[in-house]
Amino acid sequence: MPITNQRVAGHAFLREMYGDAYFPDHVVDLGRAVLLGLCERIEAGRPSDLAALYTLTHAATEEFNLLEAEFEAAGSGIETVAREWIAEEFWFVASAYGFTDADVEELIATRDW
């Protein structure tokens, strides 16, 4: 499903991670896919409130949790700076879809990174 939100469609997800050699592009690609999948689910389901949005972001966060093993296998990891970059991307997604009052910590509450 193509993304219809123009802000999202033109956004370079995880740009900072791609720009840092510590993070292998093939694993960052997986993280980017998680974020794009989240956007697709938001567009398909049009969450009506924050609770519905948080359900979707928690599921995407769980997908990121699974990527930790991929990062480690590639000699990398989701460390402090990456945590902040990923959290910022979740906030970007929420705000791009009109949820400007979303709490960034609640968006990623299920994280273990």
N, C-alpha and C positions, 0 to 999 in steps of 0.2 A: 504494500500500500504506500503510495507516494505521500510524503508530508505536504500538507496544504498550508500550514502556518508559515508565512514568508520569513518571519524572524528566525524560526527554527531551521527552515530549509537553507538559509544562508549562513548558518552558524557553523564555525569550525570547532566541533566538539573535541575536548581534551587536547587542544592546541599546544598547551604547555608541556604535556606529557610527550607528545610527538617531537617536541623540540629538545627534549632531554634524552641523551643517549642511554641513560640508566634504564629507561623504560622501552623494552623492545616493541617496535611498531606492530608486530603481528599480535601481541597481547593487548596493546592499546586499541587495536582494531576491534577486539572482542568487547572492550568497555564501551567504545563508541557505538557498537551494535546494540548493546544493552540500552543505552540512552535513546537511540533512535527507535528501538522497540517500545520503550516507554512512551515516546511521543506518538507512535502509531496507536498504542492502546488508549492514550488520552483522546486522540482524535476519533477513534472508533467508538469509544464509550462515553465521551463527553461527561466527565464526572461533574455532578451537580453541586458538590460542596467539598470542603477540605477533607472531611472524613473519607470520601470516595477517592479523592486524589491521593491521600496518604496510603490507602490500600494499594494503589498502583505503584507508588514510589517505594513502598516497603518491599513489594515483590521484586522490583528492579534492583533494590539494594541487596536483596538476597542473591540475585544473579551476580552482582559485583563481589559478594562474599566468596562465591565459588571461584572467581577469577584469581583470588590470592594464590591458590596453588599453581595456576598457570604462570603468574609473575615469578613465583619462587623457582619453578622449574626452569625459567629462563634467566635465573640469576638476578632477579629484581624483587620488588615487593611494593605493596601499597603502604608507603611510609608517610611521615607527617605532612610533607608538602603535597604529595599526591592526594592525601585525604582531603585537604583543603580544596584542591583543584576539582576533585570529584564532587564534593559538596556544593561548590559554586555552580557546577553544571546542573545539578538537581534543582538548585534555586533558579537558574536561568530557565529551565524547562517550566517550572511552576509559574514563574512570572510571565513567560511568553504566552502561556495559556490563560492568563488573567487572574492567577492565584497569588497576587502580590502580598497578601497577608499570611501566606504559608510560613511556617516556622522551619528554618533550614534543618535544625536538629531533629524535628519530627519527620521531615521528609526522608531522612536516612536513619531513623531510629533503630532499624534492625541491623545496622552494620556491625561487623566484628573486625573492622580495620581501623 
